[in-house]
Structures are given as C-alpha cells and as structure tokens.
Amino acid sequence: MTTKEPAPAPEAAAADEPRRSPGLSPIVLLALGALAGALAIGIYMGISARTTADATVKRATQEAAVPVVKVVSPSPGAPTQEILLPGTTQAFTDTPIWARTNGYLKRWYFDIGARVKEGQLLAEIESPEVDQQLMQARADLETARANLRQADITAARWLDLLKTDSVSKQETDQAVSNQGAMKATVDSNAANVRRLEQLQGFEKIYAPFDGVITARNVDIGVLIDAGATTQGGRELFHMVAIQKLRVFVAVPEVYSQAASPGGSAVLTLDQFPGRSFHGTLVRNANAIDLASRTLNLEVDVDNPTGELLPGAYVFVHLKLQKEVPSVTIPANTLLFRAQGLQVAVVRDGQAQLVPVTIGRDYGTTVEILTGIQPTDQVIVAPSDSLTSGTRVRVAHPPAAAGQ
C-alpha cells in the first residue's frame, strides 16, 4: 500500500520561489519615457521658434534699413533737329570815352540817343594851363632854333679858318660840338611842343566811329581830370555801334558740331512776335569751357535800321547736321556732383550713379541725350548721400516721366 506524503505548507512553498526585488511596472516606465520625449520635443520647438523669431526680426530690421525709392521711366523724346539757345545782343563796338587833358567842360553838343558820325565834335574842355604851357614851349623852341643858327654859322666859320691853320683843331671841335648840342636842344623843344599840341587837341572830344551816344555823364563846368573818371567813376560819354550786333551763345558740348563758322542762324525776340532775323556764325572759341561744358559761339546780325537794340534777350535757332535721339526725365532726378551731372538708376536691386549729358531744359523736365535708356528705372529726388551699390527697394512700379 502506497503512502502519500503530506503537502508542504504554504509558507514553505513561498520560501522556495525565487526572491523578486521591488520596482516600477512597465506601464509606469513607458509613461515616464513618453513624458521625457514630450519635454525634449517642447524644448526643441521652443528653441527653434525663438531662433526663427530672431531671424525674422533680423531680416525685418535689415529690410527696414533698405531705403525705399520712387522711380520713373524716361519718356522717349522726338529726335532733335534744331536747338534753341538763349543769348543777349551786344553792340559790335562798345566804347567809353574819357578825357586826356585837365580842365573844365566848356560845352557839349550831343545827348543820349544821338546818332553821330566819326569825327564829329562831342564836347570841348577849357584848359588854360595847357594853352599857356604850349605858348611857352613854342617860345623855347624859337630860342633854341636861334641858338642853332648861330652855332651853325660859328661852326662853318671855324671849319673854314681851320683850313688855313688860323685856328686850332681844339677850338674847331668845340664849335662843332656846340652846333650838335644846339641841334639836340631844338629837337627836344620841338618834341615838347608836339606833346602839348596833342594835349591841346584833347580839349576837343570827337566821335571815334559812327554810332549812338548811350550815356552822357558830364555837364558844363564839371572839373575834368585827365585819365580819371568824373562824378563817381563814370566816363564822359559812352558810344556804341549798332549797325551790326554780336550775339554770344553757349552751345552744349554735344551740339558743338552745329557751331561751325560760316553757317547761318535764326534769331527770334519776344518784342517782335512772328518775326525772325538772320545771323551768321562768324567764330567760336575752339575750346570747351570746363565749368559749363559749353562752346562759346559768336553770331553776327546786320542791323541797318537799328531796330534791334544792344542788351536784348534773344533766342538763337541752330540747325543740327543730324538727328540726335533723346529721352526726357523730371528735373528733380538730377544729381550735381563733383564728377559732373548724374542720375541714379535701379539695377538688380541696387542704385547705380550714371553720368548723363543734358540737352534742353524745359523747367520741370530736362532732355537727356546720353547716359540712360527708356527702359531704365530712374530714382526720383535721390538723397545727396546716395552712392553706387547701395541696396534700395522700389516703392511701386515706375511711372512715365511725363506723368
């Protein structure tokens, strides 16, 4: 018969199992890992957001620092065939008349506006001192001539006596030398007489050419100083010849080929509406003025009736040998720099300073002959501190120059 062993007690069974250490369950560990990952992601996203915000602020600051400019597109102009330049008429001969002797004005014969001929007497100066000096000089001349005649006789006589050895050679030489001295004295006195005669001749003021009296600054009894001004720095008379007038014109360098001597020009004046006067290009300076970049041109105009007056403002029309293309831009786009006239254009987001050549000035707009094209974006009212290479932003699409 089989005997069953008794079952072990529960305490003994528990003691036989492996002893387990207390710890966290897998669910708790998983929760902790998820929390740590979420925390790391949050930190990363916060740093990334801050970095993005800093970059955005920096970019916005840089963009705000870029100046905003307004631009305009040049308007194509019609090809230039004729240029219109301002000028001022000048008398062909313009002369102040001064006194060359001292005295008082005795009388005058012509006033302003009078037309006189060459050689006509304009005024007389009373100069008694010069008259008396001339009388004395003539008397001294007569005395010197008398002494010369006596010296000639003495020298001839001594030369004849020398031939017979009646006088010594020494005495003869002295007589001949005295004759030469007397002759020199006569010449000196004669020159003094001529000088005083010329001074006496200056007592009469004559017209040096055919012309018009434009100023009379003396009256009867006025004290006249030779070679000096009277009444606060004014000449005795002022005369101009107006049968032909000169007009000096500053021709821009780009049009200098139209300033060839021998050509013709047309002149118009506001006081003669509907009329034109024809002139001739007689000469130019043959050199460009460095300050204005222009060529000085002289135009002569016949004025037989005298209707054109010196000092009048005229417009000179010059024909060009060929058409010159141009564009028009507002006047407030121009920059006046030491390097010359420039405009600022926008190219590839940057401002570029471009030298230009100006044609005609219309007031609010100007004609540009070289330097820019109709496709360029020209900056309006550029800053004086603007330099080439400066980044700029265009405010809005460019408008035409005439708008």
C-alpha positions in Angstrom: 0.0 0.0 0.0 1.3 3.4 -1.0 1.7 6.0 1.4 1.1 9.7 0.3 3.4 12.3 1.6 1.9 15.3 3.2 1.7 18.5 1.0 4.2 21.3 2.0 2.9 24.1 3.9 2.2 27.4 2.1 4.9 29.3 3.9 7.4 26.7 2.8 6.3 27.0 -0.8 6.7 30.7 -0.8 10.2 30.4 0.6 11.2 28.0 -2.2 10.3 30.6 -5.0 13.0 33.0 -6.3 13.0 36.2 -4.3 11.9 39.2 -6.5 13.2 42.8 -5.9 10.6 45.5 -5.7 10.5 48.1 -8.8 8.3 50.1 -11.3 6.0 48.4 -13.6 6.5 48.6 -17.4 3.5 50.9 -17.8 5.0 53.5 -15.5 8.3 53.3 -17.3 6.5 53.8 -20.6 4.7 56.8 -19.3 7.9 58.3 -18.0 9.6 57.8 -21.3 6.7 59.5 -23.2 6.9 62.4 -20.7 10.6 62.8 -21.2 10.2 62.7 -25.0 7.4 65.3 -25.0 9.6 67.5 -22.8 12.5 67.3 -25.2 10.3 68.0 -28.1 8.9 71.0 -26.4 12.3 72.4 -25.5 13.5 71.8 -29.1 10.4 73.5 -30.6 10.8 76.4 -28.2 14.4 76.9 -29.2 13.6 76.6 -32.8 10.7 79.1 -32.5 13.0 81.6 -30.8 15.7 81.1 -33.4 13.1 81.6 -36.2 11.7 84.7 -34.4 15.2 86.2 -34.1 15.9 85.5 -37.7 12.6 87.1 -38.7 13.3 90.2 -36.6 16.8 90.5 -38.0 15.5 90.1 -41.5 12.8 92.7 -40.9 15.4 95.1 -39.4 17.6 94.7 -42.4 14.7 95.2 -44.8 13.7 98.3 -42.9 17.2 99.6 -43.2 17.0 99.4 -47.1 15.8 102.8 -48.4 12.5 102.8 -50.3 12.8 104.9 -53.5 10.3 106.1 -56.1 11.3 105.6 -59.7 10.2 106.9 -63.0 10.8 105.6 -66.5 12.3 108.1 -69.0 9.9 109.2 -71.8 11.3 108.8 -75.3 11.7 112.2 -77.0 11.4 113.1 -80.6 14.8 113.2 -82.4 16.3 116.7 -82.1 16.8 118.5 -85.5 17.1 122.1 -84.2 18.2 123.5 -80.9 17.0 126.7 -79.3 19.5 128.6 -77.1 19.3 131.9 -75.2 21.6 134.8 -76.0 22.0 138.6 -75.5 22.7 141.1 -78.2 25.8 143.3 -77.9 26.9 146.3 -79.8 29.6 145.5 -82.4 31.7 148.3 -80.9 31.1 149.5 -77.3 33.4 152.3 -76.1 33.6 154.6 -73.1 35.1 158.0 -73.8 37.4 159.5 -71.2 39.3 162.8 -71.0 43.0 163.1 -71.8 43.6 166.6 -70.5 42.7 168.6 -67.4 40.3 171.5 -67.3 36.6 172.3 -67.1 33.9 171.3 -69.6 33.2 174.2 -71.8 30.3 172.8 -73.8 28.8 169.6 -75.0 26.9 169.1 -78.3 25.2 165.7 -78.2 23.0 163.9 -75.7 21.9 160.3 -75.2 20.2 158.7 -78.2 22.0 161.0 -80.7 23.4 159.3 -83.8 26.8 160.7 -84.6 29.3 160.3 -87.4 33.0 159.5 -87.0 35.0 162.7 -86.3 32.0 164.8 -85.1 32.8 167.1 -82.1 31.1 165.9 -79.0 32.3 168.3 -76.3 35.0 170.9 -75.6 37.2 171.2 -72.5 38.7 174.5 -71.4 42.3 174.0 -70.3 44.2 177.4 -70.0 47.2 175.7 -68.3 47.9 173.6 -71.3 47.4 176.6 -73.6 50.0 178.6 -71.6 52.4 175.7 -71.5 52.2 175.3 -75.3 52.9 179.0 -75.8 56.0 178.8 -73.5 57.2 175.6 -75.3 56.9 177.4 -78.7 58.9 180.3 -77.4 61.6 177.9 -76.1 61.7 176.3 -79.5 62.2 179.6 -81.2 65.1 180.4 -78.8 66.7 177.0 -79.4 66.4 177.5 -83.2 68.1 180.9 -83.0 70.9 179.4 -81.0 71.2 176.6 -83.5 71.5 179.1 -86.4 74.3 180.9 -84.5 76.0 177.6 -83.8 75.8 176.7 -87.5 77.5 179.9 -88.5 80.2 179.6 -85.9 81.0 176.0 -86.8 81.2 176.8 -90.5 83.4 179.8 -89.9 85.8 177.8 -87.7 86.0 175.0 -90.2 87.0 177.5 -92.9 89.7 179.0 -90.7 91.0 175.6 -89.8 91.8 175.0 -93.5 94.4 177.9 -93.3 95.5 176.9 -89.8 94.2 180.2 -88.5 92.5 178.4 -85.5 93.4 175.4 -83.5 91.8 172.0 -84.1 90.6 172.0 -80.4 88.6 175.2 -80.9 87.1 174.0 -84.1 86.0 170.7 -82.4 84.3 172.7 -79.6 82.4 174.8 -82.2 81.2 171.7 -84.0 80.2 170.0 -80.7 78.3 173.1 -79.7 76.4 173.0 -83.0 75.4 169.4 -82.3 74.2 170.3 -78.8 72.1 173.2 -80.1 70.5 170.9 -82.7 69.6 168.4 -79.9 68.0 171.2 -77.9 65.9 172.2 -80.9 64.7 168.6 -81.3 63.8 168.4 -77.6 61.9 171.6 -77.7 60.1 170.6 -80.8 59.0 167.3 -79.2 57.7 169.1 -76.2 55.7 171.4 -78.5 54.2 168.4 -80.3 53.3 166.8 -76.9 51.5 170.0 -75.7 49.8 170.4 -79.1 48.4 166.9 -78.7 47.2 167.6 -75.2 45.6 170.8 -76.5 44.0 168.7 -79.2 42.4 166.5 -76.4 40.5 169.6 -75.4 38.1 168.6 -78.1 36.3 165.3 -77.8 35.5 163.7 -81.1 33.4 160.6 -82.0 35.7 157.7 -82.7 33.3 155.9 -85.0 29.7 156.1 -86.4 27.4 155.2 -83.6 24.9 156.2 -80.9 25.5 158.1 -77.7 24.1 155.9 -74.9 25.4 157.9 -71.9 26.4 161.5 -71.1 27.8 161.9 -67.6 29.2 165.5 -67.7 27.7 168.9 -67.9 29.1 172.4 -68.4 31.5 173.5 -65.7 32.4 170.0 -64.5 36.0 169.6 -63.5 37.8 167.2 -65.8 40.8 165.1 -64.7 43.0 163.6 -67.4 42.7 159.9 -67.5 40.3 159.8 -64.5 36.6 159.3 -64.0 34.2 162.1 -63.2 31.1 162.1 -61.0 31.8 158.9 -59.1 33.5 156.7 -61.6 31.7 157.4 -64.9 33.1 158.2 -68.3 32.4 161.4 -70.2 30.3 159.7 -72.9 29.5 156.1 -73.9 29.1 155.2 -77.5 28.0 152.0 -79.3 28.0 151.0 -82.9 24.7 149.2 -83.7 24.8 148.8 -87.5 25.8 145.2 -86.7 25.2 143.3 -83.5 27.0 140.4 -81.8 25.2 137.6 -80.0 27.3 135.2 -77.9 25.7 131.8 -77.4 26.8 129.0 -75.0 26.4 125.8 -77.1 26.3 122.5 -75.2 29.2 120.2 -76.0 27.0 117.6 -77.6 25.8 120.1 -80.1 29.2 121.7 -80.8 29.2 120.4 -84.4 26.4 122.8 -85.1 28.6 125.7 -84.2 30.8 125.7 -87.3 31.8 129.2 -88.6 30.1 130.1 -91.8 26.8 128.6 -91.0 23.5 130.5 -90.5 21.3 131.0 -87.5 17.8 132.4 -87.0 17.1 134.8 -84.1 13.7 135.5 -82.6 12.7 138.1 -79.9 9.7 138.3 -77.7 9.2 142.0 -78.7 8.9 141.0 -82.4 6.3 138.2 -82.4 6.1 136.4 -85.7 9.3 137.9 -87.0 12.8 136.4 -87.3 16.2 137.8 -88.0 19.0 136.1 -89.8 22.6 135.9 -88.5 25.9 134.4 -89.4 28.1 132.1 -87.3 31.4 134.0 -87.6 33.6 132.3 -85.0 33.7 130.1 -81.9 36.1 129.7 -79.0 37.6 126.4 -80.3 37.6 125.2 -76.7 35.0 123.7 -74.4 34.5 125.5 -71.2 35.4 123.1 -68.4 32.9 124.6 -65.9 29.8 124.6 -68.1 30.8 122.1 -70.8 29.7 124.5 -73.5 31.3 126.1 -76.6 31.2 129.9 -76.9 29.8 130.9 -80.3 29.5 134.4 -81.8 26.6 135.2 -84.2 26.7 138.5 -86.1 23.4 140.1 -87.2 23.1 143.0 -89.6 21.0 145.9 -88.1 20.9 148.7 -90.7 17.7 150.2 -89.3 18.8 150.0 -85.7 15.5 148.3 -84.6 17.5 145.7 -82.7 18.9 147.2 -79.5 22.0 146.1 -77.6 21.2 144.1 -74.4 18.1 142.5 -75.8 17.3 138.9 -74.9 17.1 136.6 -78.0 16.6 133.0 -78.9 19.1 131.6 -81.3 17.9 128.7 -83.5 20.7 126.4 -84.8 20.1 123.6 -87.2 21.8 120.3 -86.4 23.7 118.3 -89.0 21.9 115.1 -87.9 19.1 114.0 -85.7 20.0 113.3 -82.0 17.9 110.7 -80.1 16.9 111.7 -76.6 14.8 110.9 -73.5 13.0 113.2 -71.0 13.1 112.9 -67.2 12.0 115.1 -64.3 14.4 117.8 -63.3 14.4 116.5 -59.7 16.1 113.3 -60.7 19.4 115.1 -61.4 22.4 114.9 -59.1 25.1 117.6 -59.2 28.3 116.0 -58.2 32.0 116.9 -58.5 32.2 114.3 -61.2 29.6 116.1 -63.2 25.8 115.7 -63.8 24.5 112.3 -62.9 21.2 110.4 -62.3 20.6 107.3 -60.1 19.1 104.2 -61.7 17.9 101.0 -60.0 19.7 97.9 -61.4 19.5 94.4 -59.7 18.1 95.9 -56.5 21.0 98.4 -56.2 21.3 102.1 -57.0 23.9 103.0 -59.7 25.0 106.6 -60.4 25.2 107.2 -64.2 26.7 110.3 -65.8 24.4 111.9 -68.3 24.5 114.7 -70.9 21.7 117.2 -70.7 20.1 118.8 -73.8 17.3 121.3 -73.5 15.9 122.4 -70.1 12.1 122.6 -70.1 11.8 123.7 -66.5 10.2 120.8 -64.7 11.7 118.3 -67.1 15.0 118.1 -68.9 16.2 116.4 -72.1 18.9 113.7 -71.7 21.0 112.9 -74.8 23.3 110.2 -73.4 23.6 108.0 -70.4 20.2 106.4 -69.9 17.6 104.4 -71.9 13.8 104.4 -71.8 13.9 101.0 -70.1 15.9 102.4 -67.1 14.3 103.0 -63.7 15.4 106.5 -62.6 15.2 107.4 -58.9 13.2 110.5 -58.2 14.6 113.0 -55.7 17.6 110.9 -54.8 19.4 111.5 -51.5 22.6 113.6 -51.7 24.3 110.7 -49.7 23.3 108.1 -52.3 26.3 106.1 -53.7 26.6 103.4 -56.3 26.0 99.9 -54.9 23.5 101.0 -52.2 20.6 98.5 -51.9 17.2 100.1 -52.5 13.6 99.0 -52.7 11.2 100.3 -55.3 8.1 101.8 -53.8 5.8 100.9 -56.7 6.0 100.3 -60.4 7.7 103.2 -62.3 5.5 105.8 -64.0 6.3 107.6 -67.2 8.4 110.7 -66.9 5.6 112.9 -68.1 3.1 111.7 -65.5 
